[in-house]
């Protein structure tokens, strides 16, 4: 494995300047052991980092300032200065400044990701309405990355130690969800999640569960016909290429712990998947954008304006997002490496077949 993959360069966007983003970054990166697994690059400005560093006097946080990726300090945290001007930071306030500089950080970091200057990107939380503008007409990071990298579709995949949950629809009003539940959309998400489980998470034969849209998965059409007309046909077609099961009633599925029997679960809409994920996930949750040609993770929470600047932010989910990004860099390499080496691939198949035979016995 190359040095670049053993210790990848990982970028960090600052998020809304008035939220908890920079505090999370400082808390997560101040432990020098992070430098053993990656080279961090924060896309912000020295002045913004110093502002929040002063509010955390108990943390010894040092960094190197840079403007050139050829001069990164591989033994220290790097701050890539995206702007030089003085910025009025007002923790906890929702204002134009927070959104403006969150976007500048995101745009510069995304370019670095596309150019290969960094191998993965961890995004700090933004306020969706605050960052929305003429130059950013998106309801979140996920659709932005989809358009920037010109891919047909991506999947929001929530990852924890005991479960992975993907969504057919993401930030869509409840009144509009049903019209987005189509056979084509379900199949697209299933294909993306299946490929990601194999390439990004090292699961050779993933099992995917699909939830119904309606209560009690429609009760044979009494409470809705989407399961009969759309979801079941999509599952039937998907079964030709992958191991997919369902549809399941969402309430009973999670209440009975069925999520732990599957590699991933595909929910129909945001709250159907995110409420049980945030309630039942073991370990800290991470949001991973599956289907991109690059690696992007984020914590599973928002800007938390109510505690911004008060030294109360919990950085454990952000730290998990860093570890997951580094792990995915390595898993992707291992997946590609095995398939370049016919002998490795053959031995893997032999082992898998032997496991199948033992299970059948």
N, C-alpha and C positions, 0 to 999 in steps of 0.2 A: 504494500500500500504506500502511495506517495506521501511525502510530508504534508502536502496540501490537504490530504484526506485524513491523515492522522491528527492534524491540528488545523481544521478549516478556519478561514476568516469569516466571522459572523457579524453581520450588520445589525444595528438597532435604530429604529426610528424613535423620536422623542415623544410622539403622541401629542395631545393637546397640552400646550405649555402650562396651562393652569390646572391640569389634572395631576394624577399620581405617576405619570409615565417616567419622568426623569428620576424621581425618587426610587421607583422600582428598579431602574437600571443601576443606580448607585448601590442600592442594597444587594442586588444580585451579583454585581461584578466586583465588589470590594474584596471578596475572598480571593486571595492570590492563586488558589488552586484552580480557579476558572481558567487561568492562563495555561494550565497544563493540557486543556482539551480544545481550546480555540483561541484565536486572536480577535478580540472584540473591536468593533469600529462603531462609534456612536455618531449618528448624523444629527448634529445640532450646532451649538456654538459654545466656546469656552465660557462665555459670560453666563449662559443659561445653566450650564453644569455647575459653575461656581455658586450661583444663586442657591441652588438646592443643596449643594454640598455644605454650605454654611448652616443650613437648617438641620443638618445631621452631624453635629459635632462629635458624636461618639464613633463615627465611621472614618477611618483613614482611607481616603480615596484619592489616588494619584493617577495621572494620565499624561499622554503625549498629544500635543496638538499637531494636526497635519492637514495638508491640502493636496497631497499627491500619494496615490496608492503605491507607487514604487518606493515610497519612503516610510511605510508602516513600521512601527516598532513591534516586532513579533513577541517581545517579552513584556509588553505593557499594554494597558488599555489605550486606544486611540480615539481622539475626538476629531471627526472630519468636519471642519467649519463650513456650514452651508450658508451662513450669513455673518456679517461683521457688525451691523448696526446694533445700537442699544435697543433692547426690547423690554417693555414694561410688563413684568410678570406679576400676576395677581392671583395667587393660588385660590382655587375654589370658585372663581368667577367665570361665567360663561360669556365670552366676548369675542370680537372679531380677531383680536391678536392671537388668541390660542389656536384658532382654526387656521389662520394664515400660515403660521410657522410650522404647524403640524403638517400641512400640505407640502411646504418647502422641504422639510425633512424627508417625507415619504417619496417625493419625486426624485430627489437626489439619490436616495438609497435604492430605489427601484432601478434607476439607471445603472448604478454600480452592480446590482444583481444581474441585470441583463448583460452587462459588459464582461461579467466574470471576475470583477474585482473582489467580490465577496461570494462565498459559496452557499450562504443561507442568510435569511433575514428574519429577525424577530421584531414584530411591530407592537409598539405600545398603544394603549387605547386612545381612540379619537371620539369626539362627540359628533355623531352622524349629521345632525342639523348644522352644527357649527362649522364643519369642514366643507359642507355642500356649497358650491359656487359655480360660476360660469366655467371655470377650469376644472371642476371636480363634480360632475353630475352623477354621483353614485351614492347609494345608501349604505356604503360600507367598503371595507378593504377588498372583500372577495370579488365583487363585480369589477372593481378597478383593475385588479391583477389579471382578471380574465381578459379584459379589453387590451391592456397594455401588452400582454404577451400573445395576443391574437390567437387564443384557443377557442374552440367551439363551445366548450362547457367545462366547468370545474365543479367540485363538490366540497362543501364545508363539512369537515370531518372532525368531530370532537373526540379526543383521545384521552383515556385514563388507563390505570393499571388493569382494571377489570372489565372495561367496556369501550367500544368505539361506536359512535352514533353519527350517521350521515343524514342529510336532509334533501328532500326533493325540492321544496321551496324554502327560502331563507327569510329575508326581511320583506314579507308580503302581508298586506292587511288581511285579516281573517276573512272578510267579505269577498276577497279575490282569490283565495287559495284554490278552490275547487276547479277553476278554469285552467289552472296551471298543472293540475294532476292529469297528465296525459301519458299514454303508453310510451311515447317517444322520450319524454322527460324522465320517466322512471328507468327505462332501459339505459339512458345516457348516464344517470347517476350510478346505476348498478355496475356498469362497465368501468367507470372511473374508480369507484371504490374497490372493485375486485382487483384491478390492476395495481392500485396503490397498496392494497394489503400484501400483494405479492412482492412488488418492487421496493416499497418504502418501509414495510414492516416485517418482511421476511417470512410471511405466512404462505407456504407453498400451495395449500389447498384450503382456501378460506371458505367458511360457511357464513352466508349472509341471510338475515331474517328481514322480512318486509312487513311493515305494519299496515293496517287498514286505515282508511280516512275517517270513516264514520264510527259512531259508538257501536260496539259489539260487531265490528267489521261489517256493518250494514244489515245484520240480521236477515240474510238471504234476500236483500232488496227492500225490506220493510222500512229501513232507516236510511236508505241511499243505495244507489246502484253502481257507484264508482268501483267497488270491489269486484263486482260481476263483469262489468263492461270494460274496465281499464286495468285494474291492478292485477287480477288473476291472469288475464292474457299476457301482460308484461312479464309476470313471473314465469309462465309457461315457456315463453320465447327465450327468456334469459337462461332457463335450465339447460338449453342446448349447449351452452358454453361455460357454465359455472354452477356452483351448488347454492341455489337460492330457495328459500322456503317462506311460506305464508300465503295469504296475509293473516296476521295475528291481530287480535284485539289489543290495543295499546295498554289498557289498564291491567288486564290479566297478565299480559306478557311480562311487564316489569314487576308486578306484585308477586309473581311466582318465581322470579329470578331467572327467567328464560334467557335474559340478555347475556348471562355468563356462559351459555352453551354455544354462543355464536362468535365468530370473529368480528362481526360488525352488525349493526342494525340500521336499516333505512327507514326513517320516519317521514311522514308526508309533509309536516310543517314544523316551524320553529319550536313552538312551545311543546308540541307532542314529543319531540326528541330532547329538548334542552332541560325541561323540568325534571324528568327522571334522571337525566345525565347528572345534573348538578345536585340531585338528591341522593343518588346511589353510587356515584363514581367513587372508587377507592384511589387515594392519591390525588394529586392536583391535576385538574383538567387543562388540556391544551387544545387550541383551535388550529387545525392544520388544513391548508388549502390543497386538496388533492386534485391532480389533473394538470397542474402547471409544469412547465419544463424546468422550473426552479423550485427552491425550498423556502416556504414561508410559514412561520408559526406565530402564535400570539397567545397571551393568557386568556382565560375564559371569563373575563370580567370587563367592566367599563372604566370610565375616567374617574369615578368616585370623587366628584368635586367636594362632597361633604367632609372628606378627611384630607383633602389635598393640602400639602404644606404643613401638616400637623405632626408629621413623623409617625403616623399610625398605619401606613399602608403595609399590607402583608404581601411579600414578594415571592411566596412559594410557587404560585402558578406561573409567574414570569420566569422563575428559575427552571421550572419544569419545561417551559417552552424552549429555553436555551438547550437543555439536555436533549430534548426530542429533536431539535433541529440538527444538532451534532450527530445524533444516532442515525437520523435519516440520511445524512450525507454518506455515512459509512455503509449503511444497508444498501443504498442505491449502487454504490461501487461494488459491493460484494455480489449483488444480483447480476450486474453486468459482467463481472469478472468470471463468475461461474459459467455463464452462457457463452463466454469467449473460449473457455477451456473445455473441449469435448469430454475429456477424461473426468473432470470434476462433475460435469452434468450427468454423465453416465452413472457414476458412483452414487450421485444423489437420487437418481431414479431407482437404482437397485435398492437403496436403503428405504425409499418410500414404498416400493412394492413389498418389501419384507414387512414393513409396519402394517400395510393393508392386510397381508396374509395373517398376521398375528391377531389383528382385530376381528377378522372373519372367523377365526377359530374360537 
